[in-house]
Amino acid sequence: MPKSKRRVYPELNALKGRIREKKSSYRKLAEKIGRSTNTIYLMLNGYAILGADDIDAISEELDIPPDEVIKYFFPQMLRNATK
């Protein structure tokens, strides 16, 4: 029986929204940053980690300013800061 996936990182809903705002898709983003569509899916849904290079490439591609990186890539830090 196949092993089910377990989410180990938070789902990046704000980043998914940013992709839609920029009229992009997982496939387009993957092509632009040199990753597979499956890898993008896994990273944005919390099943795989985003490395610093991924964060940099995605930020550049989606025009995310440095002062908003935490909002899109580390939402748990914002939630913890408001508790």
C-alpha positions in Angstrom: 0.0 0.0 0.0 1.4 3.5 -0.9 2.6 5.7 1.9 0.5 8.8 2.2 2.2 12.2 2.1 2.6 14.1 5.3 2.8 17.9 5.4 5.9 18.9 7.3 5.9 22.6 6.5 3.2 25.1 6.4 1.1 25.5 3.3 2.0 28.8 1.6 -1.4 30.2 0.8 -0.3 33.8 0.4 2.3 32.7 -2.1 -0.3 30.8 -4.1 -2.4 33.9 -4.2 0.6 35.9 -5.4 1.1 33.4 -8.3 -2.6 34.0 -9.3 -2.2 37.8 -8.9 0.7 37.7 -11.3 -1.4 35.6 -13.8 1.1 32.8 -13.5 0.8 29.1 -12.7 2.8 26.4 -11.0 3.9 25.3 -14.5 5.0 28.7 -15.7 6.8 29.4 -12.4 8.6 26.1 -12.5 9.8 26.7 -16.1 11.1 30.2 -15.1 13.1 29.0 -12.1 14.3 25.7 -13.5 12.2 23.4 -11.2 9.6 20.7 -12.1 5.9 21.5 -11.7 5.7 18.7 -9.1 8.5 20.2 -7.0 6.7 23.6 -7.0 3.5 21.8 -5.9 5.3 20.0 -3.1 7.0 23.1 -1.8 3.9 25.3 -1.9 1.8 22.7 -0.2 4.2 22.0 2.7 5.6 18.6 1.6 9.1 19.8 0.6 11.4 22.5 1.9 12.1 25.7 -0.1 15.8 26.4 -0.1 17.3 29.9 -0.1 17.9 29.7 -3.8 14.3 28.8 -4.4 13.0 31.7 -2.3 15.3 34.1 -4.1 14.3 32.9 -7.6 10.5 32.8 -6.7 10.7 36.3 -5.1 12.4 37.7 -8.2 10.0 36.0 -10.6 6.9 37.2 -8.7 8.2 40.7 -7.8 8.2 40.1 -4.1 10.1 42.8 -2.3 12.6 41.8 0.4 10.5 43.3 3.2 7.6 41.0 2.2 9.5 37.7 2.0 8.4 36.7 5.5 4.7 37.2 4.6 5.0 34.8 1.6 7.5 32.2 2.7 7.4 32.1 6.5 3.7 32.7 7.5 4.2 30.8 10.8 6.6 33.5 12.0 3.9 36.1 11.5 1.3 33.9 13.3 3.7 33.4 16.2 4.5 37.1 16.5 0.8 38.0 17.0 0.3 35.5 19.8 
